[in-house]
């Protein structure tokens, strides 16, 4: 059983960044910073507790680190570098502060359902060394921050042009709107759960606000945040053509597109929608009807129950 397979693609992505003419230093600083952060905040607690949920602290704070490194060490136009750094740090801080609050309240004392579902996958695949599988998955998420998730941020921050293109503005607006949608969706769900708890109604299905139009508006919005960054990075990627070897330049472009696919796969199949719904169906009596009426990931009109 090849336990290390999840690392291979992210290592190649990091090696791609390090092999460029533009990003070797900043890529090395960010990559080593991500690994150190994950070693202390994620890998060590996993080793001591056997719980994967500490990734929910390490990953968003890794985004904060990425935003800070990109601004401090990029040589692009300062306003562009600052803008993308602030956006990425906002995304990280929103989730990171929430994760620290959950840790403070004791919610990290038991494993999250999406990570229990991951153990089912390992069992199906014949991975019996759970301790090793936990560490590999944790490191893989740190390497994601060092590789494909870093690509749009580093590419945008390297652009020295003092003028913003329409593509950049559209992408940054999409990113900001999606961040707002994700934040509002989380607030809507928190308010709904609080009201249900006060009313003594347990295991109710949240179907208010954005949750009326898809079952995971927060995951959809998070995906759109990264799509916005990818769109905003395209003009800066075109400008790299004169600086980079043609093959490296094309691989950077392919890496940008893969960033969108990576986040979609993660948010739907990896630790997102499907693992979450596996346990919601068991826990919430009305969830089957909610599935029949409401799109899973892409927002759309509600359907009539059969």
N, C-alpha and C positions, 0 to 999 in steps of 0.2 A: 504494500500500500504506500503510495507516494503522498505523504502528508504535506510536503512542501510545494506541491503544485500550485496552490493559490498565490504563492509569492512570485512565481516566475514572470508573469506578465507585468506586474508592478515594478519588479527589478529592471526589466527591459525598458519600461517607460522612464525610470529614473536614469538609467544609463544613456538613454536618448538625450535627455536634458543635459547631462554632463558632457556629452560628446559634441555639443553645439559650440559655435564660436561666441554666442551671445550670453549663455546662461550657466557656464560651468561653475563659477564661484557662487552665485546666488543659489543655484541648484544644490550644490554641496552643503552650503550653510543651512538651507531649509531642510534638506534630507536628513542631515545629522541631527538637527534640532527636533524634527519629528520623531526620530528613533529614540532620542534621549527622553523626550516628553512621554512617549508611549511606554518606554521601559519603566519609568517611575510611577506614572499615573495609571497605567493599564496592566502591563505585564506582571509587575510585582503584586498588585492586589489580586489579580487572577490566580497567581501562583499560591497566594495565601488563603483565598476563599473558594476557588473553583468556580467563580461566577464571572460571566462575560460582560455583565452590565456596565462595568467600568469603562468600556469603550465609549459609552455615551457621555463620559467626561472628556476622555482623551481626544476623540475625533473633533468636536467643535472647538476645543481650545487649540487643537492643531491648526484649525482655520485661522484663529486669531494670530497664531505664530506666523503662518504663511502670509497674512496681510501685513504684519509688521516687518517681516524680512523683505517682502517685495518692495515696500516703500523705502526702507533704509538702504538697500543695496542695489536697487535698479538705477539705471542712468537715463531713464526716459523723462519726458516732460513732467514736471512736478505735480501739476494739477491732475493729469491723467493718472499718475501713479498713486496720488493721494485718494482719488475717487475710487479706484478699484480696491485699494487697501481698506478704505473705510467700509465699502460694501461687504467685502469678505469678512472683515472683523465684526460687522453687525450681525451677519449670519451666524458666525461662531459664538458671539457673546449671547445672542438670544437663546441658543440651545445650551451653551456651556453654563450660563448662570442658572438656567432651569435645572440642569443635571446636578449642579452643586446643591441646589435647594432640595432636590429629591434625596441626595445623599445625606443632607442635614436632617431631613425628616425621617430617614431610615428606610426609604423605599428601595435602596440598593442592597438591603440585607437579604433579599431573596431575588432569584434570577428572573429576568423579564421573560415574557412568553415567547418573544421572537427568538431569543437565544436558547430557550428550551426546545423550540422547533428545530434549531440548527443541530442540536444533539440527535434528534430523530434522523436528520439527513446523514449524519456521521454513522449512525447505527445501520442505516440502510446501505451505505457505501462500504461498510466493513471496517470503519475506523474505530478501533477499540481503545487506542491510546488517547483518551479524552484530554488529558493534561497537555499533550503535545498539540493536539488539534486546536485547543483554546489559544495557546500561545501563537500558533501560526496565523490564525484568523485575526488576532489582535495586531500582530506585526503587519499583516497585509493591509489593514485599514490605515495604519501609520504610513506605509509606503504609498498608499493611494494619495495621501496629502503631499507626498514628495514627488509624485509622478504626474498622473493624468489630471488630477484636480488642481495641481499647481500650474499646468500648462497655460490655460487662458489668462490666469492672473499674471504670470511672469511675462507672457507675450504682450499683453496690454501695457504693463508697466515699463517695458523696454522701448516703447514708441516715443521718439523724441519730437515728433511734430507738435507744434503749439496749437494746431487747429483740430477740432473733433469732426469726424465724418458722420454722415447720416446713419450709417450702419452702427457706429459706436453709440450714438445717442439712442437709437432704437433699442439696441441690446441693453444698455444701462437702464433705460426706462422699464423694459420688460423685467429686468432683474429686480428693480426697486418695487414695481407693482406686485411681483410674485412674492417678494419678501413680506410686503404688507398683507397679502392674501393669506400667507402661511401664519403670520402672527394673529390675524383676526380669527382664522379658523381654530387655532389653538385656544384663543380666549373664549370663543363660542362654545367649544366642547367643555372647557373648564367650568364655565358658568352653568351649562346644562347639567353636568355631573354634580355640581354643588347644589343646584336646586332639587335634583332628584334625591340626593342624600338627605336634604332637609325635609323633604316630603315623605321620606321613608320608602321610596320606590327604588329598589335595587335592580341592577342588571338591565337597565333600560338602554335602548338604542338611540344614540344621538343622531337626530335627523333634522336639525335646525340650521338656519343660515346656509353656509357653503356646503354643509353636510347633507343637505337635501338634494344636491345635484351631483355629488359623487361620494363614494364611501370613504375616500382618503384624500380630501382636498389639501391637507397639509403636505402629503407626499407629492401630489401633483404640483403644488406651488414650489416645493423644494427643487423638483426637477426643472421647473421653468426658471428658477434662479440661475441654475447652471447653464441652461440653454441661452439665457440672456447674456451671460458672460462669454459663452462661445461665440455668439453673434457679434458681440462687441470686440472680440479678439480678431475677427477675420481681417479688418483693414490693417491691423498691426502685423498679422502673419504675412500678408502680401508684401509689406515693406521689408520683411526679413529675407526675401528672395535674393537680394543683392549681397547679403552678408553670409548666408549659409550655403553649404554644399547642396546641390539640387535634391539629392536623395534625402538628406537630413531635413531639408525644408518641406518636402512632400510628406515625410514621416511626421513632422510636427503638425501639419494640416490634418493628417489622418488621426493623430492623437487628439486633436481638438474635437473631431467628430465622435471619437470613441468616448470622450468625456461625457457626452450626452447619453450615449448608449449605456455606459457604465452606471450612471446614476439611475437610469430607467430600470435596468436589471436589478440593481440593489433595492430600489424603493418598491418594486413590484414583487420580485421573486426572492431576493436575498433576505433582508431583515425588515421588509416593509409589509405590503398589503397581504400577501398570501399567508405568511406566518401569523400575522395578526388575526386574520379572519378564521384561521383554523381553531383558535381558542374562543373567538367571539361566538362562533356557532354553538359551541358547547356551553358557554356561559350565559348568553343572552337569548331568551326564547323567541324574541321578535326579529332576530338577525336574518333568518332565512327569508322572511318577507321583505326585509330591507334590501337584501341582495337582489331579489327578483324585481324590485322597483327602481333601483338606483345603480348607475354605472359604477364600476369598480374604481377606475383611475381618472379617466377623462370626463370632465364635467359635461352634463347634458340634461335634457328634460327627464322627469320621472316617468316611469312606465306604470301602466295599470297592472295590478296583481292578477295572475292567471286564475 
